[in-house]
Amino acid sequence: MLDPLKNALATSLPPDVLYWMRSVKRAIMFEPPLPWPYGPSSGSSSSANTGGSTQGSTLALAIAAPSVDDADDGRIIQDIALEKYSARQLPSPGAYYSYADILILPAQEIAKTLTLCVQYINSAHVNGDIAEFGTMGGFSARAIATSMVFDLQRQPLGKSASGENPFRILRLFDSFEGLPEITSPVDQVAPHVISGAWAKGGCKVLAAPQLRALIGKIIPPHRFQLYEGWFADTVKTLPPETRFAMIHFDGDLYQSTMDALVPLFERGMISTGAILCFDDWNANRAIPTTGERQAWKELVEMFAIEASNGGDYSVGGTRFIIHSYRGIPADPL
Ligand SMILES: C[S@@+](CC[C@H](N)C(=O)[O-])C[C@H]1O[C@@H](n2cnc3c(N)ncnc32)[C@H](O)[C@@H]1O
């Protein structure tokens, strides 16, 4: 009964009236508005308010998304903004973050950075997979996996001959037993270790099957792999042809950083242009002789790494783009 009525309306009503009716229905259903499909000359207000027909108007193929700041009275954005400013209709600096935002902001910033890094390796055609060292609750692994959803569309050089398989795999490393025993003298004097914030068994959250189930809801099983065990052991199991375009390092300790990254540089597994994110760069009061800062200093020296700092992010992270190092592999054509 409804369908014939819908069809009759769809064929008899002018297109802009139909658009208006559908928009009202979507607003009632809490759905986002439809894009305005007509040329700029027939604004939504005139036709919708009058119910007048624009049957003769051309449906624009290119859809111009109307901005909330667009005025139809000929004023420019500056005029509108200054008027709103004088009328105190704009948010004041003190109102930018509510107390509810405050807790989530650091995590949002991390997710944003990881998302942009995945987009960077795709747009810059950096060769290889993505690794995360330190998965704990799977928060950052989920952010990376979600960012990889569009790899197929974003990796022009990465498609298989059939065009079906994006080449990047998300390789997730963790003991799933929390932090290791803290044996290195560098870590033993670090404030986070002395305070007990970092201790053996700390940061144990998800078991491997739980992480697998989480990530398996985002990308298919052939696009990710879990490496269960200590970094020093599991990195050795990577086949020699493995390459990384992006590494998210979140294993906290100096020793864990070295255990993961020394073998990867030694084996030439880090590609030209790869982006390395260090989540705990500013841990331990950012003392340069602790944690990831000390590890990076030693890695740069050991492998003559040339890299650019890609900027700090969130409250504790920084990232580097690798240009070259001793033993860097030639890129595939
Ligand atoms: C801060 S948590 C990671 C947080 C995680 N990225 C998240 O989003 O929930 C640190 C993780 O590193 C792991 N880890 C640290 N050192 C390790 C090592 N040497 N080998 C294996 N896992 C290690 C711990 O088990 C822990 O899960």
The ligand as an SDF file (V2000), in Angstrom:
LIG
                    3D

 27 29  0  0  0  0  0  0  0  0999 V2000
   51.4420    0.8470   27.7380 C   0  0  0  0  0  0  0  0  0  0  0  0
   51.0060   -0.7330   27.2820 S   0  0  0  0  0  0  0  0  0  0  0  0
   50.4550   -0.5450   25.6110 C   0  0  0  0  0  0  0  0  0  0  0  0
   49.1450    0.1980   25.4900 C   0  0  0  0  0  0  0  0  0  0  0  0
   48.4150   -0.1080   24.2060 C   0  0  0  0  0  0  0  0  0  0  0  0
   49.0920    0.4400   23.0540 N   0  0  0  0  0  0  0  0  0  0  0  0
   46.9650    0.3210   24.2230 C   0  0  0  0  0  0  0  0  0  0  0  0
   46.5620    1.1200   23.3700 O   0  0  0  0  0  0  0  0  0  0  0  0
   46.1990   -0.1410   25.0680 O   0  0  0  0  0  0  0  0  0  0  0  0
   52.5480   -1.5680   27.1330 C   0  0  0  0  0  0  0  0  0  0  0  0
   52.4380   -2.9740   26.5900 C   0  0  0  0  0  0  0  0  0  0  0  0
   53.7480   -3.3960   26.1710 O   0  0  0  0  0  0  0  0  0  0  0  0
   53.9240   -4.7590   26.4680 C   0  0  0  0  0  0  0  0  0  0  0  0
   55.3770   -4.9830   26.5700 N   0  0  0  0  0  0  0  0  0  0  0  0
   56.2980   -4.1440   27.0980 C   0  0  0  0  0  0  0  0  0  0  0  0
   57.5440   -4.6440   26.9750 N   0  0  0  0  0  0  0  0  0  0  0  0
   57.4070   -5.8300   26.3330 C   0  0  0  0  0  0  0  0  0  0  0  0
   58.3400   -6.7910   25.8610 C   0  0  0  0  0  0  0  0  0  0  0  0
   59.6500   -6.6430   26.0520 N   0  0  0  0  0  0  0  0  0  0  0  0
   57.8790   -7.8590   25.1970 N   0  0  0  0  0  0  0  0  0  0  0  0
   56.5320   -8.0240   25.0140 C   0  0  0  0  0  0  0  0  0  0  0  0
   55.5960   -7.1420   25.4220 N   0  0  0  0  0  0  0  0  0  0  0  0
   56.0390   -6.0540   26.0770 C   0  0  0  0  0  0  0  0  0  0  0  0
   53.1410   -4.9790   27.7440 C   0  0  0  0  0  0  0  0  0  0  0  0
   52.7120   -6.3020   27.8800 O   0  0  0  0  0  0  0  0  0  0  0  0
   51.9570   -4.0130   27.5940 C   0  0  0  0  0  0  0  0  0  0  0  0
   50.8210   -4.6570   27.0560 O   0  0  0  0  0  0  0  0  0  0  0  0
  1  2  1  0
  2  3  1  0
  2 10  1  0
  3  4  1  0
  4  5  1  0
  5  6  1  0
  5  7  1  0
  7  8  2  0
  7  9  1  0
 10 11  1  0
 11 12  1  0
 11 26  1  0
 12 13  1  0
 13 14  1  0
 13 24  1  0
 14 15  1  0
 14 23  1  0
 15 16  2  0
 16 17  1  0
 17 18  1  0
 17 23  2  0
 18 19  1  0
 18 20  2  0
 20 21  1  0
 21 22  2  0
 22 23  1  0
 24 25  1  0
 24 26  1  0
 26 27  1  0
M  CHG  2   2   1   9  -1
M  END
$$$$
